[in-house]
Amino acid sequence: MSRVLGVDLGEKTIGLAVSDELGLTAQGLPTITRGEPEEDLAALGELIRQFQVQEVVVGLPRHLDGRWGEEAEAASTFARMLETRFHTKTVLWDERWTTKAAERFLIEAGVRRKKRRQVVDRVAAVLILQGYLDSRPPQEEGHVG
């Protein structure tokens, strides 16, 4: 099975997570500081090659009522650019509440405010990716009918 990359597009950073080889668990990766779109794509391309990613899950920041705003349109556009450039399957995943959940998790873990700001996008990417992985039907390995 191939790995899946989770992406949380923040204003200043891109939070990242990658699945294990079985596609069961998400592990956080260091964030990328946002630059020009071409720089962001190049950095993600390196990760896609390094981890042999076949699928990318991009967080879709919707309004609470489900509507798409500017940020959702930007995430959708970015996902299409990834898919076109790297020939990977790209999935948009509803990320409502992930940043809040990440912040709550870090607060409960006793992480100081300054450190929380540095890792919240990474934790959000882990939550996005893990939610997606958990939603997939279980793989039946070695199953004989």
N, CA and C atoms as a LAMMPS dump frame, in Angstrom:
ITEM: TIMESTEP
0
ITEM: NUMBER OF ATOMS
435
ITEM: BOX BOUNDS ff ff ff
-5.0000000000000000e+02 5.0000000000000000e+02
-5.0000000000000000e+02 5.0000000000000000e+02
-5.0000000000000000e+02 5.0000000000000000e+02
ITEM: ATOMS id mol type element x y z
1 1 1 N 0.845 -1.179 0
2 1 2 C 0 0 0
3 1 3 C 0.888 1.238 0
4 2 1 N 0.416 2.283 -0.595
5 2 2 C 1.191 3.514 -0.683
6 2 3 C 0.823 4.479 0.437
7 3 1 N 1.686 5.438 0.619
8 3 2 C 1.463 6.426 1.676
9 3 3 C 0.55 7.55 1.205
10 4 1 N -0.067 8.204 2.199
11 4 2 C -0.956 9.33 1.957
12 4 3 C -0.374 10.534 2.691
13 5 1 N -0.371 11.68 2.026
14 5 2 C 0.126 12.922 2.62
15 5 3 C -1.06 13.787 3.009
16 6 1 N -1.057 14.299 4.239
17 6 2 C -2.082 15.22 4.705
18 6 3 C -1.541 16.633 4.707
19 7 1 N -2.348 17.59 4.231
20 7 2 C -1.905 18.976 4.087
21 7 3 C -2.929 19.906 4.733
22 8 1 N -2.455 20.78 5.624
23 8 2 C -3.265 21.836 6.213
24 8 3 C -2.675 23.162 5.755
25 9 1 N -3.377 23.838 4.84
26 9 2 C -2.884 25.1 4.295
27 9 3 C -3.213 26.247 5.234
28 10 1 N -2.21 26.727 5.937
29 10 2 C -2.385 27.904 6.779
30 10 3 C -1.961 29.148 6.017
31 11 1 N -2.199 30.3 6.604
32 11 2 C -1.797 31.548 5.947
33 11 3 C -0.278 31.688 5.871
34 12 1 N 0.404 31.26 6.933
35 12 2 C 1.852 31.444 7.002
36 12 3 C 2.623 30.138 6.855
37 13 1 N 2.002 29.019 7.211
38 13 2 C 2.684 27.736 7.133
39 13 3 C 1.765 26.675 6.53
40 14 1 N 2.385 25.591 6.101
41 14 2 C 1.648 24.425 5.619
42 14 3 C 1.933 23.297 6.597
43 15 1 N 0.886 22.85 7.282
44 15 2 C 1.018 21.715 8.186
45 15 3 C 1.005 20.429 7.381
46 16 1 N 1.804 19.463 7.802
47 16 2 C 1.961 18.228 7.034
48 16 3 C 1.92 17 7.924
49 17 1 N 1.391 15.935 7.369
50 17 2 C 1.406 14.634 8.031
51 17 3 C 1.492 13.584 6.939
52 18 1 N 2.044 12.438 7.275
53 18 2 C 2.141 11.336 6.319
54 18 3 C 1.656 10.062 6.999
55 19 1 N 1.035 9.208 6.216
56 19 2 C 0.559 7.937 6.778
57 19 3 C 1.705 6.947 6.871
58 20 1 N 1.499 5.922 7.686
59 20 2 C 2.419 4.805 7.67
60 20 3 C 2.193 4.043 6.362
61 21 1 N 3.027 3.039 6.081
62 21 2 C 2.929 2.318 4.812
63 21 3 C 1.632 1.528 4.676
64 22 1 N 1.008 1.187 5.781
65 22 2 C -0.251 0.452 5.735
66 22 3 C -1.457 1.372 5.6
67 23 1 N -1.241 2.676 5.747
68 23 2 C -2.334 3.629 5.629
69 23 3 C -3.261 3.625 6.828
70 24 1 N -2.712 3.31 8.005
71 24 2 C -3.529 3.237 9.215
72 24 3 C -3.377 4.44 10.13
73 25 1 N -2.155 4.956 10.244
74 25 2 C -1.909 6.035 11.194
75 25 3 C -1.21 7.21 10.52
76 26 1 N -1.454 8.401 11.065
77 26 2 C -0.846 9.635 10.562
78 26 3 C 0.237 10.1 11.519
79 27 1 N 1.369 10.492 10.971
80 27 2 C 2.468 11.056 11.756
81 27 3 C 2.764 12.452 11.228
82 28 1 N 2.974 13.39 12.147
83 28 2 C 3.274 14.759 11.748
84 28 3 C 4.656 14.899 11.153
85 29 1 N 4.769 15.828 10.225
86 29 2 C 6.042 16.187 9.61
87 29 3 C 6.299 17.662 9.914
88 30 1 N 7.535 18.119 9.774
89 30 2 C 7.803 19.546 9.976
90 30 3 C 6.977 20.399 9.003
91 31 1 N 6.546 21.553 9.479
92 31 2 C 5.754 22.441 8.634
93 31 3 C 6.641 23.134 7.609
94 32 1 N 6.014 23.631 6.574
95 32 2 C 6.688 24.405 5.532
96 32 3 C 6.226 25.854 5.688
97 33 1 N 7.172 26.785 5.696
98 33 2 C 6.82 28.199 5.711
99 33 3 C 6.35 28.567 4.312
100 34 1 N 5.16 29.189 4.245
101 34 2 C 4.58 29.532 2.945
102 34 3 C 5.458 30.522 2.205
103 35 1 N 5.556 30.314 0.905
104 35 2 C 6.253 31.232 0.015
105 35 3 C 5.37 31.455 -1.191
106 36 1 N 5.976 31.631 -2.329
107 36 2 C 5.222 31.701 -3.581
108 36 3 C 4.65 30.316 -3.864
109 37 1 N 3.523 30.242 -4.568
110 37 2 C 2.929 28.928 -4.854
111 37 3 C 3.916 27.933 -5.472
112 38 1 N 4.769 28.411 -6.356
113 38 2 C 5.75 27.525 -6.989
114 38 3 C 6.715 26.93 -5.957
115 39 1 N 7.117 27.734 -4.976
116 39 2 C 8.008 27.245 -3.913
117 39 3 C 7.284 26.215 -3.043
118 40 1 N 6.024 26.502 -2.724
119 40 2 C 5.23 25.571 -1.912
120 40 3 C 5.076 24.233 -2.635
121 41 1 N 4.774 24.287 -3.932
122 41 2 C 4.616 23.063 -4.718
123 41 3 C 5.926 22.279 -4.796
124 42 1 N 7.039 22.978 -4.969
125 42 2 C 8.341 22.303 -5.037
126 42 3 C 8.647 21.584 -3.725
127 43 1 N 8.368 22.239 -2.607
128 43 2 C 8.627 21.613 -1.298
129 43 3 C 7.743 20.382 -1.107
130 44 1 N 6.472 20.482 -1.504
131 44 2 C 5.581 19.325 -1.389
132 44 3 C 5.996 18.22 -2.346
133 45 1 N 6.486 18.593 -3.512
134 45 2 C 6.97 17.597 -4.47
135 45 3 C 8.101 16.766 -3.907
136 46 1 N 8.988 17.415 -3.161
137 46 2 C 10.088 16.672 -2.514
138 46 3 C 9.535 15.626 -1.552
139 47 1 N 8.531 16.002 -0.768
140 47 2 C 7.932 15.047 0.182
141 47 3 C 7.2 13.927 -0.545
142 48 1 N 6.512 14.276 -1.621
143 48 2 C 5.79 13.264 -2.399
144 48 3 C 6.765 12.229 -2.936
145 49 1 N 7.901 12.677 -3.428
146 49 2 C 8.929 11.747 -3.921
147 49 3 C 9.574 10.969 -2.771
148 50 1 N 9.946 11.668 -1.709
149 50 2 C 10.631 11.027 -0.581
150 50 3 C 9.807 9.906 0.02
151 51 1 N 8.524 10.143 0.22
152 51 2 C 7.665 9.154 0.869
153 51 3 C 6.869 8.302 -0.122
154 52 1 N 7.111 8.503 -1.421
155 52 2 C 6.41 7.764 -2.473
156 52 3 C 4.89 7.859 -2.288
157 53 1 N 4.426 9.076 -2.141
158 53 2 C 3.009 9.367 -1.902
159 53 3 C 2.219 9.174 -3.191
160 54 1 N 1.091 8.506 -3.087
161 54 2 C 0.197 8.315 -4.227
162 54 3 C -1.099 9.108 -4.078
163 55 1 N -1.345 9.611 -2.866
164 55 2 C -2.589 10.309 -2.592
165 55 3 C -2.31 11.449 -1.618
166 56 1 N -2.951 12.605 -1.859
167 56 2 C -2.781 13.765 -0.995
168 56 3 C -4.158 14.203 -0.506
169 57 1 N -4.269 14.411 0.8
170 57 2 C -5.509 14.886 1.401
171 57 3 C -5.278 16.331 1.827
172 58 1 N -6.047 17.234 1.243
173 58 2 C -5.91 18.667 1.524
174 58 3 C -7.106 19.097 2.36
175 59 1 N -6.833 19.728 3.492
176 59 2 C -7.897 20.225 4.346
177 59 3 C -8.718 21.294 3.638
178 60 1 N -10.034 21.158 3.728
179 60 2 C -10.961 22.099 3.099
180 60 3 C -11.631 22.934 4.183
181 61 1 N -11.221 24.193 4.317
182 61 2 C -11.778 25.041 5.38
183 61 3 C -13.148 25.614 5
184 62 1 N -14.197 24.937 5.406
185 62 2 C -15.557 25.379 5.12
186 62 3 C -16.088 26.23 6.271
187 63 1 N -17.125 27.003 5.963
188 63 2 C -17.848 27.715 7.013
189 63 3 C -18.629 26.682 7.829
190 64 1 N -19.05 27.056 9.015
191 64 2 C -19.769 26.123 9.885
192 64 3 C -21.028 25.565 9.239
193 65 1 N -21.665 26.362 8.365
194 65 2 C -22.881 25.881 7.691
195 65 3 C -22.567 25.084 6.425
196 66 1 N -21.274 24.843 6.158
197 66 2 C -20.871 24.023 5.017
198 66 3 C -20.513 24.8 3.765
199 67 1 N -20.814 26.101 3.742
200 67 2 C -20.499 26.895 2.552
201 67 3 C -18.991 27.018 2.357
202 68 1 N -18.602 27.213 1.1
203 68 2 C -17.213 27.464 0.752
204 68 3 C -16.97 28.963 0.749
205 69 1 N -15.829 29.367 1.281
206 69 2 C -15.401 30.75 1.217
207 69 3 C -14.128 30.851 0.397
208 70 1 N -13.452 31.981 0.522
209 70 2 C -12.207 32.202 -0.224
210 70 3 C -11.139 31.172 0.126
211 71 1 N -11.017 30.838 1.402
212 71 2 C -9.998 29.87 1.816
213 71 3 C -10.266 28.493 1.222
214 72 1 N -11.538 28.098 1.148
215 72 2 C -11.887 26.801 0.558
216 72 3 C -11.572 26.796 -0.933
217 73 1 N -11.866 27.896 -1.605
218 73 2 C -11.542 27.996 -3.038
219 73 3 C -10.033 27.897 -3.238
220 74 1 N -9.261 28.561 -2.377
221 74 2 C -7.802 28.514 -2.475
222 74 3 C -7.294 27.088 -2.244
223 75 1 N -7.867 26.383 -1.269
224 75 2 C -7.46 25 -1
225 75 3 C -7.793 24.1 -2.185
226 76 1 N -8.956 24.304 -2.78
227 76 2 C -9.367 23.512 -3.936
228 76 3 C -8.432 23.756 -5.124
229 77 1 N -8.097 25.007 -5.359
230 77 2 C -7.173 25.352 -6.442
231 77 3 C -5.809 24.725 -6.2
232 78 1 N -5.324 24.811 -4.965
233 78 2 C -4.026 24.239 -4.614
234 78 3 C -4.044 22.726 -4.812
235 79 1 N -5.131 22.073 -4.414
236 79 2 C -5.257 20.619 -4.588
237 79 3 C -5.203 20.241 -6.067
238 80 1 N -5.877 21.01 -6.912
239 80 2 C -5.844 20.732 -8.357
240 80 3 C -4.432 20.906 -8.909
241 81 1 N -3.708 21.913 -8.422
242 81 2 C -2.33 22.119 -8.88
243 81 3 C -1.463 20.928 -8.485
244 82 1 N -1.634 20.432 -7.256
245 82 2 C -0.877 19.258 -6.809
246 82 3 C -1.172 18.049 -7.691
247 83 1 N -2.446 17.826 -7.94
248 83 2 C -2.869 16.668 -8.731
249 83 3 C -2.306 16.734 -10.148
250 84 1 N -2.379 17.906 -10.746
251 84 2 C -1.891 18.083 -12.112
252 84 3 C -0.376 17.937 -12.192
253 85 1 N 0.303 18.566 -11.269
254 85 2 C 1.768 18.581 -11.335
255 85 3 C 2.404 17.246 -10.967
256 86 1 N 1.854 16.568 -9.953
257 86 2 C 2.502 15.355 -9.445
258 86 3 C 1.739 14.074 -9.774
259 87 1 N 0.634 14.188 -10.489
260 87 2 C -0.151 13.023 -10.914
261 87 3 C -0.545 12.138 -9.735
262 88 1 N -0.943 12.78 -8.657
263 88 2 C -1.405 12.064 -7.474
264 88 3 C -2.908 12.247 -7.349
265 89 1 N -3.553 11.264 -6.754
266 89 2 C -4.959 11.431 -6.425
267 89 3 C -5.015 12.482 -5.31
268 90 1 N -5.919 13.442 -5.426
269 90 2 C -6.044 14.488 -4.412
270 90 3 C -7.475 14.506 -3.893
271 91 1 N -7.608 14.532 -2.578
272 91 2 C -8.899 14.518 -1.913
273 91 3 C -9.017 15.774 -1.064
274 92 1 N -10.162 16.458 -1.156
275 92 2 C -10.444 17.575 -0.257
276 92 3 C -11.177 17.01 0.952
277 93 1 N -10.702 17.339 2.166
278 93 2 C -11.278 16.793 3.392
279 93 3 C -11.75 17.923 4.289
280 94 1 N -12.994 17.864 4.682
281 94 2 C -13.592 18.89 5.533
282 94 3 C -12.759 19.043 6.812
283 95 1 N -12.238 20.234 7.011
284 95 2 C -11.377 20.443 8.177
285 95 3 C -12.012 21.328 9.237
286 96 1 N -13.328 21.528 9.153
287 96 2 C -13.964 22.336 10.2
288 96 3 C -13.597 21.751 11.552
289 97 1 N -13.196 22.596 12.461
290 97 2 C -12.864 22.255 13.85
291 97 3 C -11.485 21.648 14.04
292 98 1 N -10.73 21.316 12.986
293 98 2 C -9.444 20.657 13.228
294 98 3 C -8.448 21.561 13.929
295 99 1 N -8.391 22.844 13.546
296 99 2 C -7.44 23.739 14.207
297 99 3 C -7.832 23.93 15.665
298 100 1 N -9.128 24.085 15.926
299 100 2 C -9.594 24.216 17.317
300 100 3 C -9.283 22.943 18.102
301 101 1 N -9.524 21.792 17.499
302 101 2 C -9.229 20.526 18.178
303 101 3 C -7.733 20.393 18.432
304 102 1 N -6.918 20.818 17.472
305 102 2 C -5.464 20.761 17.649
306 102 3 C -5.031 21.668 18.793
307 103 1 N -5.576 22.879 18.837
308 103 2 C -5.236 23.808 19.922
309 103 3 C -5.652 23.238 21.272
310 104 1 N -6.853 22.682 21.353
311 104 2 C -7.344 22.097 22.602
312 104 3 C -6.446 20.938 23.044
313 105 1 N -6.059 20.098 22.094
314 105 2 C -5.17 18.969 22.396
315 105 3 C -3.843 19.47 22.961
316 106 1 N -3.267 20.497 22.333
317 106 2 C -1.979 21.023 22.775
318 106 3 C -2.079 21.696 24.14
319 107 1 N -3.18 22.397 24.4
320 107 2 C -3.395 23.028 25.706
321 107 3 C -3.486 21.95 26.786
322 108 1 N -4.283 20.914 26.505
323 108 2 C -4.436 19.833 27.481
324 108 3 C -3.127 19.087 27.718
325 109 1 N -2.252 19.093 26.71
326 109 2 C -0.949 18.441 26.855
327 109 3 C 0.059 19.351 27.557
328 110 1 N -0.367 20.579 27.896
329 110 2 C 0.512 21.49 28.627
330 110 3 C 1.527 22.213 27.761
331 111 1 N 1.279 22.283 26.458
332 111 2 C 2.21 22.962 25.56
333 111 3 C 2.009 24.477 25.691
334 112 1 N 3.107 25.191 25.868
335 112 2 C 3.048 26.647 26.039
336 112 3 C 2.575 27.337 24.759
337 113 1 N 1.998 28.527 24.939
338 113 2 C 1.386 29.276 23.83
339 113 3 C 2.334 29.46 22.647
340 114 1 N 3.575 29.881 22.886
341 114 2 C 4.523 30.116 21.794
342 114 3 C 4.783 28.828 21.014
343 115 1 N 4.968 27.729 21.71
344 115 2 C 5.216 26.441 21.061
345 115 3 C 3.96 25.968 20.325
346 116 1 N 2.769 26.236 20.899
347 116 2 C 1.512 25.841 20.238
348 116 3 C 1.405 26.472 18.863
349 117 1 N 1.752 27.757 18.769
350 117 2 C 1.681 28.451 17.474
351 117 3 C 2.605 27.792 16.454
352 118 1 N 3.705 27.224 16.933
353 118 2 C 4.67 26.612 16.029
354 118 3 C 4.221 25.238 15.523
355 119 1 N 3.378 24.549 16.278
356 119 2 C 3.031 23.169 15.908
357 119 3 C 1.557 22.938 15.604
358 120 1 N 0.712 23.954 15.761
359 120 2 C -0.728 23.74 15.6
360 120 3 C -1.082 23.284 14.185
361 121 1 N -0.411 23.807 13.145
362 121 2 C -0.721 23.388 11.78
363 121 3 C -0.316 21.927 11.545
364 122 1 N 0.78 21.501 12.174
365 122 2 C 1.204 20.098 12.053
366 122 3 C 0.176 19.185 12.7
367 123 1 N -0.272 19.54 13.889
368 123 2 C -1.267 18.719 14.586
369 123 3 C -2.576 18.71 13.798
370 124 1 N -2.957 19.858 13.23
371 124 2 C -4.172 19.915 12.411
372 124 3 C -4.039 18.993 11.196
373 125 1 N -2.866 18.961 10.573
374 125 2 C -2.638 18.067 9.429
375 125 3 C -2.773 16.608 9.845
376 126 1 N -2.266 16.278 11.032
377 126 2 C -2.401 14.903 11.545
378 126 3 C -3.883 14.567 11.726
379 127 1 N -4.656 15.493 12.302
380 127 2 C -6.087 15.249 12.513
381 127 3 C -6.833 15.104 11.193
382 128 1 N -6.503 15.934 10.212
383 128 2 C -7.123 15.84 8.887
384 128 3 C -6.832 14.475 8.273
385 129 1 N -5.551 14.111 8.259
386 129 2 C -5.163 12.849 7.635
387 129 3 C -5.736 11.654 8.385
388 130 1 N -5.683 11.686 9.719
389 130 2 C -6.199 10.547 10.485
390 130 3 C -7.704 10.396 10.28
391 131 1 N -8.422 11.508 10.215
392 131 2 C -9.858 11.447 9.936
393 131 3 C -10.138 10.79 8.598
394 132 1 N -9.351 11.154 7.599
395 132 2 C -9.51 10.556 6.271
396 132 3 C -9.18 9.064 6.305
397 133 1 N -8.051 8.72 6.921
398 133 2 C -7.652 7.303 6.985
399 133 3 C -8.711 6.472 7.698
400 134 1 N -9.255 7.006 8.787
401 134 2 C -10.272 6.281 9.555
402 134 3 C -11.577 6.109 8.779
403 135 1 N -11.826 6.979 7.805
404 135 2 C -13.078 6.911 7.05
405 135 3 C -13.053 5.857 5.945
406 136 1 N -11.855 5.396 5.603
407 136 2 C -11.74 4.43 4.504
408 136 3 C -12.132 3.036 4.977
409 137 1 N -12.701 2.247 4.072
410 137 2 C -13.035 0.871 4.46
411 137 3 C -11.759 0.086 4.743
412 138 1 N -11.834 -0.852 5.676
413 138 2 C -10.631 -1.647 5.997
414 138 3 C -10.168 -2.446 4.787
415 139 1 N -8.856 -2.57 4.659
416 139 2 C -8.273 -3.376 3.599
417 139 3 C -8.271 -4.838 4.009
418 140 1 N -8.663 -5.684 3.13
419 140 2 C -8.661 -7.128 3.437
420 140 3 C -7.427 -7.745 2.817
421 141 1 N -6.387 -7.907 3.634
422 141 2 C -5.139 -8.489 3.146
423 141 3 C -5.195 -10.007 3.278
424 142 1 N -4.802 -10.661 2.213
425 142 2 C -4.708 -12.114 2.264
426 142 3 C -6.043 -12.816 2.411
427 143 1 N -7.132 -12.099 2.159
428 143 2 C -8.466 -12.705 2.326
429 143 3 C -8.754 -13.643 1.159
430 144 1 N -9.126 -14.85 1.482
431 144 2 C -9.497 -15.827 0.456
432 144 3 C -10.987 -16.032 0.57
433 145 1 N -11.69 -15.788 -0.538
434 145 2 C -13.152 -15.854 -0.58
435 145 3 C -13.669 -17.136 -0.176
